[in-house]
Amino acid sequence: AAKKGIASVQSNAAGATIVDLTEAAT
């Protein structure tokens, strides 16, 4: 469960980074 939680946080962080890059490029 702990590993799954960490993976979820990392996935969310990666998604947020992609959104930030996309918005910056617009």
Chimera marker file (.cmm) of the C-alpha trace (Angstrom):
<marker_set name="trace">
<marker id="1" x="0.000" y="0.000" z="0.000" r="1" g="1" b="0" radius="0.5"/>
<marker id="2" x="2.831" y="2.381" z="0.851" r="1" g="1" b="0" radius="0.5"/>
<marker id="3" x="4.579" y="1.747" z="-2.457" r="1" g="1" b="0" radius="0.5"/>
<marker id="4" x="1.335" y="2.246" z="-4.352" r="1" g="1" b="0" radius="0.5"/>
<marker id="5" x="0.796" y="5.554" z="-2.554" r="1" g="1" b="0" radius="0.5"/>
<marker id="6" x="4.296" y="6.745" z="-3.426" r="1" g="1" b="0" radius="0.5"/>
<marker id="7" x="3.856" y="5.738" z="-7.062" r="1" g="1" b="0" radius="0.5"/>
<marker id="8" x="0.569" y="7.634" z="-7.157" r="1" g="1" b="0" radius="0.5"/>
<marker id="9" x="2.215" y="10.776" z="-5.804" r="1" g="1" b="0" radius="0.5"/>
<marker id="10" x="5.060" y="10.493" z="-8.304" r="1" g="1" b="0" radius="0.5"/>
<marker id="11" x="2.567" y="9.990" z="-11.141" r="1" g="1" b="0" radius="0.5"/>
<marker id="12" x="0.581" y="13.045" z="-10.060" r="1" g="1" b="0" radius="0.5"/>
<marker id="13" x="3.774" y="15.092" z="-9.827" r="1" g="1" b="0" radius="0.5"/>
<marker id="14" x="4.826" y="14.014" z="-13.329" r="1" g="1" b="0" radius="0.5"/>
<marker id="15" x="1.386" y="14.901" z="-14.682" r="1" g="1" b="0" radius="0.5"/>
<marker id="16" x="1.537" y="18.330" z="-13.037" r="1" g="1" b="0" radius="0.5"/>
<marker id="17" x="4.978" y="18.926" z="-14.537" r="1" g="1" b="0" radius="0.5"/>
<marker id="18" x="3.688" y="18.061" z="-18.021" r="1" g="1" b="0" radius="0.5"/>
<marker id="19" x="0.781" y="20.462" z="-17.537" r="1" g="1" b="0" radius="0.5"/>
<marker id="20" x="3.173" y="23.207" z="-16.402" r="1" g="1" b="0" radius="0.5"/>
<marker id="21" x="5.362" y="22.682" z="-19.479" r="1" g="1" b="0" radius="0.5"/>
<marker id="22" x="2.332" y="22.677" z="-21.776" r="1" g="1" b="0" radius="0.5"/>
<marker id="23" x="0.986" y="25.899" z="-20.291" r="1" g="1" b="0" radius="0.5"/>
<marker id="24" x="4.406" y="27.534" z="-20.463" r="1" g="1" b="0" radius="0.5"/>
<marker id="25" x="4.723" y="26.620" z="-24.147" r="1" g="1" b="0" radius="0.5"/>
<marker id="26" x="1.326" y="28.098" z="-24.982" r="1" g="1" b="0" radius="0.5"/>
<link id1="1" id2="2" r="1" g="1" b="0" radius="0.2"/>
<link id1="2" id2="3" r="1" g="1" b="0" radius="0.2"/>
<link id1="3" id2="4" r="1" g="1" b="0" radius="0.2"/>
<link id1="4" id2="5" r="1" g="1" b="0" radius="0.2"/>
<link id1="5" id2="6" r="1" g="1" b="0" radius="0.2"/>
<link id1="6" id2="7" r="1" g="1" b="0" radius="0.2"/>
<link id1="7" id2="8" r="1" g="1" b="0" radius="0.2"/>
<link id1="8" id2="9" r="1" g="1" b="0" radius="0.2"/>
<link id1="9" id2="10" r="1" g="1" b="0" radius="0.2"/>
<link id1="10" id2="11" r="1" g="1" b="0" radius="0.2"/>
<link id1="11" id2="12" r="1" g="1" b="0" radius="0.2"/>
<link id1="12" id2="13" r="1" g="1" b="0" radius="0.2"/>
<link id1="13" id2="14" r="1" g="1" b="0" radius="0.2"/>
<link id1="14" id2="15" r="1" g="1" b="0" radius="0.2"/>
<link id1="15" id2="16" r="1" g="1" b="0" radius="0.2"/>
<link id1="16" id2="17" r="1" g="1" b="0" radius="0.2"/>
<link id1="17" id2="18" r="1" g="1" b="0" radius="0.2"/>
<link id1="18" id2="19" r="1" g="1" b="0" radius="0.2"/>
<link id1="19" id2="20" r="1" g="1" b="0" radius="0.2"/>
<link id1="20" id2="21" r="1" g="1" b="0" radius="0.2"/>
<link id1="21" id2="22" r="1" g="1" b="0" radius="0.2"/>
<link id1="22" id2="23" r="1" g="1" b="0" radius="0.2"/>
<link id1="23" id2="24" r="1" g="1" b="0" radius="0.2"/>
<link id1="24" id2="25" r="1" g="1" b="0" radius="0.2"/>
<link id1="25" id2="26" r="1" g="1" b="0" radius="0.2"/>
</marker_set>
